Structures are given as structure tokens and as C-alpha cells.
Amino acid sequence: MSDLRSKSRDSNMELLRIIGMYVIVLGHFSQELLTNGVVNGFEKQLALFTSSGGQMVTNCYVMISGYYLSTKKRIELRKILNMWGAALFYSYGITIILAATVGLQQPMGISEILTILFPVSCRQWWFVSAYIGTYVLAQYINILIDAMKVIEYRRLILILVLMLSVIPTFTVSGTWFHELTWCIFLYLLGGYIRKYEADVAPLSRGFCVCNMLICVTVLGASVVLLDSLPAISAKLGGVMYFRGLNKFPCLVTSISVFMFFMKCNIGNNRIINRISKLTFGVYLIHMQVLLKELVWKPFLCGINKSGGYLLIWIAPLVVFAICAFIEYLRDKIFNGVKPAVIKMR
């Protein structure tokens, strides 16, 4: 998520990345609360609602990539190596620190060891694996985008929406769905919006605001509603069914959020752009395989106390800030080491 930007970045899309990462962290905390059964009443309803946004904004991240990268003739290998290197750094670094301080919670099996040693290949972070795969193919996807006429592009998008989203949503079947194919589709979707931006230009900002608010509300409400209908949610596979990565309501909401931020014009804000660079590290740290269950423990005991509903919003913000600071330090250290190595040569 760190390399989803062009050299001349628009701060509106960078703001989407910051808010999106907060929503992802918020969703993970909400799911932790629900899994541990420490929320009831209003706090449970709130946790159900706030758990609905993570997959939706993940879609937005890939659409941002397609929006910016689809115009490039060549994709830089350096960016792939930077993402892979960050994944290795946090996979190894956090494991060593935990082992040396609090100790490992339980003995690791072969699969866990391989996941730590080869975090991208073994999908320690599914998004990183799928996104790097998409990034590797991006240069060839761009050739396809350039070669297609507008009618061909539209038909391809429509076919992929039907195969990967509509049919899996309404038949409870995912025959053609895979995380990599889904990311490629979202890349193509972002590329279409960039290439034929005139098609969406007539949409007013007010329309985009209303559309986004309605979609976000409906998506969140679907989780709360399914929780009150256990018989139906059991048949669908859980209360989170409609907020699934490729489910049609989630896709429509992702597009509405993307369109809203695309319509915003906040100029070039250096602070927003700097913080957005740290979001990839936030994701890697708080979802590291050994840390992701430990990171929320300090907050779980206080959720049922007075003001617990505020903690649902504050705890993810605290985790976001700490992880962002760690990523800031890592970036400073590695950016300082590179010039020194170059001078030595």
C-alpha cells in the first residue's frame, strides 16, 4: 500500500489511503471485539457496523493503483523490491523482538515458520501477496488497456463484474473468484475511470456524497441486520457476507467512496502525503502473524467500562499512530543507510 501513488500525487487520493487504513484497523479491532465476545448492546451493534468497512477500502487501494499506474509504460522493479523488503523486515523483526521479550505464545509448526520466513510467497498478508502479483503483471495489463477500444473495455468490465461479483453474491458461489484475479479486475476498473474520466465527470460532488453515505450506511446495516437473523446468516456463511471483498454491495460501496474522493479537490498537502506513505507499514505491523492477536489485548479489558463505545474509535487510532511512527523510523533509517552505502561505493 505504500507504492500506490504517482510522482505527482493528488492529496485527495492520499487522504483516502489514510482514512482507508484507519477503517481497516478499525475493522480488525471490531472483529476482535466480536470474536472475544466482550461487547454487548449498543457497543456490539457499533462493532458490527464498524467491522463492515475494511474489505471495502481494500478495494479502493487497488483501484487507486489502477487509476495511477495504468498510464505507465514501464513498472519499476525497485518498488516491488521495496514492498517485499518491508514485508521481510517486519516479518523477521517483529518475530525476533517478540521471541526476545515476551516469548512466543505457543510452539510454531512448519507452516507458521514458512509463513514468517517467506511472508509474501506464503501469504502472511494476503493483500501484499495479491497486490505484488498484480504489480508484476501491471505492465502487461497496461498494454491490454491501451489496445482496447472503449466498447471492448466496458464489455470486459461488465463480464468481470458478473463473473467475480454478481454471480458469487447471489448464488453463494465463487467459481471464478481469487484474490489475484479480483485485484486485477479492480486495477482494470481504476484504469477505466482514469482513461475515460469524461464518462464520470458529469457526476456532481453532491451526488457522490449522497451516494457514498447511502452505500456505506447500507453496507454497515447489512451486517447488523444479518446478526439479528441467525437462520439467514448461517445459510449465507456469516453476518459479514455482504461486506465480503467481492460481494456486489461491497463493490458498489467501494466505487462510491472512490468517486467521492476523486471529486474532492484539496490541492497538494505535504502533511497528508507524508502520512499516507506510512500506511503500508501500519498494515504490515498490526497484521503481522504473531502480533495481530497481541496488539489488541490492552484494549479488550476496558471495552465494557463506561465509555466503551468511544474506545472502539480511539483504540484503532492509537494503534495506527504507533505503527505509523515505527514505519516512519524504519523509513528514516533505511533512507539514511542507502546514501551512506552509495558514498562508500
N, C-alpha and C positions, 0 to 999 in steps of 0.2 A: 503494500500500500504506500510505499514511500516513493515509488517511481511512476506514479500515475499522473504525471504532470508534464507540461511542455516547458521550454525555457522561459517563455513569456507567459507566466501563469496568471489566470484570472482568479482574483481573490474570492469571488463568489463560489467557484468550484472548490477552492481550498477551504472555505468556510464549511461547505457541505462535507468535506472529508473530516474536519474536526468534529462537527456535530454528529456526523455518522459514526465516528469511532466512539464518542461518548454514548450514543444509543446502543452500540454493540456491547460495550462494557456494562451499561445499564441492563441490557437484556440478559447477559450472563449472570449478573448478580440476582436479578429477579428469578431466573431459573434455579439458582442455588437456594434461594429462599423457599421456593415451591417444592423443590426436591427434598429439602430437610424438614418441611412441614412446620416451619416456625412462624408462619403468618396466618392470620385468620381475619374474617370480617372484611373491613374496608381495605386493610393492608394486603390481604390476599387478592382482592379484586384489582387493586392497583398494581400488584406484582404481575398478575395475569396480563393486564393491559400493557405494561411496560416491557414485558417479555416478547412482545409481538414485532418489535422494530428491527432486531438485529439482522435477520436474513434480508429484509427489505433494503437496508442501507448497504449491505454487502453487494447487492445487485448494482446499486448506484456507483460503487467504487469501480466495478468493471466497465460500466457504461462511460465513466469519466475517461478511462483508458482508451476505449474505442473512439471517444469524441476527439481526443488529442492525438493519439498515436496513428490513427487511420490515415492521416495525411502524410506520414513519413515514408520515405523510400527505403530507408535502412534503419534497423533497430540495433541499438548499441549493446554489444556483449557486456560492456562494463556494468551496465545497470542490472543485468541478470546476475552477474557475479557479486555485485553489492548486496542484492537481496538475499542471495544464497549465503553469502558471508555473514550477514546479520543473523540469519536463522541458525547457522552453526555456532556463532558467538553466544547467543542466548541459550541454545540447547545445551552446549557444553558448560558455559559459565554458570548458569543457574544450578545445574546438576552438581557441579563441584562445590559451590557455595553452600547448598543445602546439605550435602554429604558432610561437609566440614563443620557445620554449625549445629543444626537441629537433627541431623541424621536422616536417612531415608526411612519413610514411614513403614515400608514393607519391602521384602526382598524382590528384586526385579527379575522377571523372566527374560527369555531370549527376545521376545517381541518388543518388550519395553527397552531393552538395551539397544536393539537395532533402531528403534524409533528415535532414541537420543543420539546415536552415532550418525544416522542418516535421516535427519529430520524432514528433508524435502522429499526424498525418494520414498520414505516410509510414512508420509502424510502425518507428521506430528501436528502440523497446522494444515488442514485440508485446503484452506483458501490459498495459502502460499504455493502449495504443490500445483493446484489448478491454475493459478494466475501465472506462475512461471511457465507452465506448459503453454498457456495462451500467448504469453510474451514471446516465447521461442517461435511460435507459428505466426506471429503478428505480421512479419514482412510478407509472407505468402498470402495471408488473409487480405492485406492491403492491395496486393496485385489483383485479387478477385474483386475487391471493392471498386478499384479503378476501371476494371474491364466491364463490369455490369452496367447495363442501362437502368434507368430509374424504375421501369416497369418490372424488370428482372429482379432488381433489388427488393422491391416491395413484395413480389411473389415469394422470394426466398424468406423474408422476414415473416410473412404470413404463414408459410408452411412450417417454419421452425416454431412459431408461437403455438400452432395447432399440435405439432408432434411433441414438443417439450413441455408445454404448459397446459393448454386447454384439455387435451385428452387425459393426461395424468391427473388433472384436478377433478374431472367429473366422472372418471372411470376408476379412480383409486388404483391406477396402474402407471408405472413409469418405464415402459418398454425401452424408449429411446433416450431416457434421461441419464446423464452422467455429469459429474461436476465440471469436467473439462469441456464437454460439448455445450453445457449451459453457459460457461464463461465465454466460449467462442461466439455463441448466439448474442450475449449481452454486448460483446465487443462489436459485432456487426450492427447491433441496434444503435449503439453510441456513434458508430461510424456513419450510419444513415442520417441521424439527426445532424451531424456535422456537415455531411455532403449536401444534404437537401434541407438546410436550415430554413430556407424560404417557406417550406411547407408548414412549419410550426410558427413562423414569425407573426402571422395574424392573431395568434392567441394572446389575449391581453394578460397583464400581470395579475389583475383581479380574478380572472378566470382560473389562472394557475393556482392562486392562493386558495380559492374556494374548492377547487378540485383536489388539491393536496390535503386540505383539512378534512374533507369528506372521506377520502380514501384511507387516511391514517386512522380516523375515528372508526370506520367500518372494520378495518383490519384488526385493530385492538379489541373492538367489541366482539368480533367473531370468537376470539379466544375466551373472553369472559362468558359468552353465551354457551359455547360448547362445554365449558366447565359445569354449567348448570344442567346440561343434557348428557349425562354419562352414557346412556344407551347409544346415542348417536355418535358421540366422540369415540366410543370404544370401536364402533364399526369403521370409523374413519382412521383410526390409529392414534388418537390422542387429541387433546384440546388445541394443540398447536398446528393442526392440519392445514388450515387456510393461510397461515403465515409461513408455510414451508417455502424454501428458496425458489422453487419453480412453480408454485401454485399461482393460478391466474390472479386472484385478488392481491397477492404479494407483488406480482409483476406489475400490475396496473398502478399500485401504490408507489413502487419504485420509479416508474416513469413519471408519475405526477410530481414526486419530490424532485427528481432530476430536472424536470421542466421548470419548476418554480425557481430553483437556484440558477438555472441557466438564464432566466428572465431578470434576475436581480443584477444590479449594476452598482457595485460598491468600490469600483476602481481597484487599484493595486495597493494592498495593505501589507506592509512588511511584517508586522507582528503576526497577522493571520497566516501569511505564507511561511513564516518560520515555525510556528506551532504545527502547521499541517505536515511539515517534514518529519515530525516526531511520531505521527500516528502509527506508522508501520511498527515502530519499536513498542508502542503501547500494546498493540495487538500481540506481538511475539512474547512479550514479558508476561502479561496477565493470563495468557493461554498456554504457557509452557507446561508440558505434560506433567511435571512433578509439582509445579507451583499453583496451578489453576484451582486446586481444591483447598490449598492453604491460604490463598490470598484473601478469602472472604471470611475466614474464621473469626478474626477480631470484631467483625460487624454483626455476626449472626446472633450473638448473645444479647445485643441491645435492641433488636428489632421490635420486640414485643413491649418494650418500655414506652413511656409517654413520648410521643413524637416519633414513633417508629416509622410512620409514613414519610417523614422528612428524611430519615436515614436511607430510604430506598433511592432517593435522588442524590443525597450527599456522598454516600459510600462510593459509588462509581466515580464521582468527581474526584475524590481523594485518590483512588487507585489510578485514575487517568493522570492526575498531576504527578504522582510519584513515578509512574512508569515513563512519563514524558521527560521528567528530569533525568532519569537514568539513561534514556536514549540520547538526551542532549549531551551528557557527559561522554557517552560512547562515541558519539559523532565528533565531539571536540578532540578526544584522544586520537581517534583514527585519522582525522583530518590533519592533526599535528604530526603524526608519525609519517604520513605519506611524503610531505615536503622534506622531512629530515632524511628519509631513505633516498629520495631523488638527489639531494645535495651530496650524500655520501658516494653516490654513483658518479 
